[in-house]
Amino acid sequence: MEKKIVYFENSGAENTDRVIELVKERKEELGIENIVVASVSGLTSVKVLESMPDAQIVSITHHAGFRGGDELELDPKYIEKLENAGVPVYIGSHSLSGVGRGISNKFGGVTPVEIIAGTLRLFSQGVKVCVEISVMGADAGLIPTDKEVIAIGGTAKGVDTAVVLKPAHMGNFFDLKINEIIAMPRP
């Protein structure tokens, strides 16, 4: 099998529209129904929804207080649009840091979960995010673990990475399989 992978010269939001185009193309080629999207404000998930209204989309954002305080970074206008379209918006702790980061912050050192995250970042921050949101979505019962999904993630704002993977729950993390990279930035 031959397949094209798109590599971006830079990471970040400038790649969002192209990633969504590539995901739409690959979704149709493979007949994938489920797409899980990392979207802090909800904007990227809205863009995916507008491009692929027939997809089963799940929008994942991080927990309250991620940037400090008790605030969520979700934008109510995007959340309303997603909810009106039946797109679940999941808010939760990062599966590849969570309490482990709190331990490291308090006592120093690193936890095994942080080593896994660091290893995935050897590919790109977006690859790490794609794996992370897939575990979060699976644990929340929002995406299936018995078939391939497309995960979309990135670095800071927007998205720059998309992968085809078979998700797994946190308790079976090493059953997760990354089957294809659709796009990612070159380091």
C-alpha positions in Angstrom: 0.0 0.0 0.0 1.2 3.5 -0.8 -0.1 6.5 1.0 0.7 10.2 1.0 1.7 12.0 4.2 1.7 15.8 4.2 4.5 17.4 6.2 4.1 21.1 7.2 7.2 23.3 7.4 5.8 24.9 10.6 3.5 23.8 13.4 0.5 25.7 14.4 -2.9 27.2 13.3 -1.7 28.2 9.8 -2.2 24.5 8.9 -5.8 24.1 10.2 -7.7 24.4 7.0 -5.3 22.1 5.1 -5.5 19.5 7.8 -9.3 19.5 7.7 -9.2 19.1 3.9 -6.9 16.1 4.2 -9.0 14.6 6.9 -12.1 14.9 4.8 -10.4 13.2 1.9 -9.0 10.3 4.0 -12.3 9.9 5.9 -14.1 9.3 2.6 -11.4 7.0 1.2 -11.5 4.8 4.3 -15.1 5.1 5.2 -14.3 6.3 8.7 -17.3 7.8 10.6 -15.7 9.0 13.9 -13.5 12.1 14.2 -12.1 13.3 17.5 -10.8 16.8 17.6 -8.7 18.7 20.1 -10.3 22.1 20.4 -9.6 24.5 23.3 -12.1 27.2 22.4 -14.4 25.0 20.1 -13.5 26.9 16.9 -11.5 24.0 15.3 -14.4 21.6 16.0 -16.8 24.0 14.4 -14.6 24.1 11.3 -14.5 20.3 11.2 -18.3 20.2 11.6 -18.8 22.7 8.8 -16.5 20.7 6.5 -17.9 17.2 7.4 -21.4 17.6 8.8 -22.0 13.8 8.2 -19.2 12.8 10.5 -19.6 11.6 14.1 -17.5 14.4 15.7 -16.4 14.6 19.3 -14.7 17.8 20.5 -12.2 17.5 23.4 -10.9 20.3 25.5 -8.8 20.4 28.6 -9.8 20.8 32.2 -10.7 24.0 34.0 -7.7 25.7 35.4 -5.3 24.5 32.7 -4.1 28.1 32.3 -4.7 29.0 35.9 -7.7 29.9 38.0 -10.9 27.9 37.6 -11.8 29.1 34.1 -12.6 27.0 31.0 -11.3 28.4 27.7 -14.4 27.3 25.7 -16.1 30.0 23.8 -19.9 29.8 24.4 -20.8 30.7 20.8 -18.8 27.7 19.5 -20.1 25.4 22.2 -23.7 26.4 21.3 -23.1 25.7 17.6 -21.6 22.3 18.4 -24.3 21.3 20.9 -27.0 22.3 18.5 -25.5 20.0 15.9 -25.3 17.2 18.4 -21.5 17.3 18.7 -20.5 16.2 22.2 -18.0 18.5 23.9 -15.9 16.7 26.4 -14.0 18.6 29.1 -11.4 16.6 31.1 -7.9 16.1 32.4 -5.2 15.2 29.9 -4.8 11.4 29.9 -1.1 11.8 29.4 -0.4 14.0 32.3 -3.3 14.3 34.8 -2.3 13.6 38.4 1.2 12.6 37.2 2.0 16.2 36.3 0.8 17.3 39.8 3.2 14.8 41.3 6.1 16.0 39.2 5.3 19.6 39.9 5.3 19.0 43.6 8.1 16.4 44.1 10.2 16.6 40.9 11.1 13.8 38.6 8.8 12.4 35.9 6.2 9.7 35.9 5.9 6.9 33.3 2.9 8.6 31.7 5.0 11.8 31.2 7.6 9.6 29.5 5.0 8.2 27.1 3.9 11.8 26.3 7.5 12.8 25.8 8.1 9.8 23.5 5.1 10.7 21.3 6.4 14.3 21.1 9.4 12.9 19.3 7.1 12.8 16.4 5.3 16.0 17.2 3.1 17.7 19.8 0.2 17.0 17.6 0.8 13.2 17.5 0.8 13.3 21.3 -2.4 15.3 21.4 -4.1 12.9 18.9 -3.3 9.9 21.1 -4.3 11.7 24.3 -7.7 12.9 23.0 -8.4 9.4 21.6 -7.9 7.9 25.1 -10.0 10.6 26.7 -12.8 10.2 24.1 -12.7 6.4 24.5 -12.8 6.6 28.3 -15.8 8.9 28.1 -17.6 6.4 25.9 -17.7 9.0 23.0 -15.7 7.1 20.4 -15.5 3.4 19.7 -12.5 1.3 20.4 -13.4 -1.5 18.0 -12.8 0.5 14.7 -10.6 3.2 13.3 -11.2 6.8 14.0 -9.4 10.0 12.8 -7.8 12.1 15.5 -7.0 15.8 14.9 -4.6 17.7 17.2 -1.9 20.3 17.1 0.5 22.7 18.7 -1.0 25.6 20.7 -3.8 27.0 18.6 -5.4 25.4 15.6 -4.4 22.0 14.4 -1.4 20.7 12.4 -1.7 16.9 12.8 -4.1 14.2 11.9 -3.8 10.4 12.4 -5.9 7.4 11.7 -5.8 5.2 14.8 -7.7 2.5 16.7 -8.4 4.0 20.1 -8.1 2.2 23.5 -9.2 3.0 27.0 -6.7 4.2 29.5 -6.6 0.8 31.2 -5.6 -0.8 27.9 -3.4 2.0 26.7 -1.0 -0.2 24.8 -3.8 -1.6 22.7 -4.1 1.8 21.0 -2.7 1.6 17.4 -1.6 4.5 15.3 -2.3 3.1 11.8 -1.5 6.2 9.6 -0.3 9.7 9.8 -2.3 11.9 7.5 -0.4 15.1 8.2 2.1 16.5 10.8 4.7 19.3 11.0 8.3 18.5 10.5 10.3 19.2 13.6 
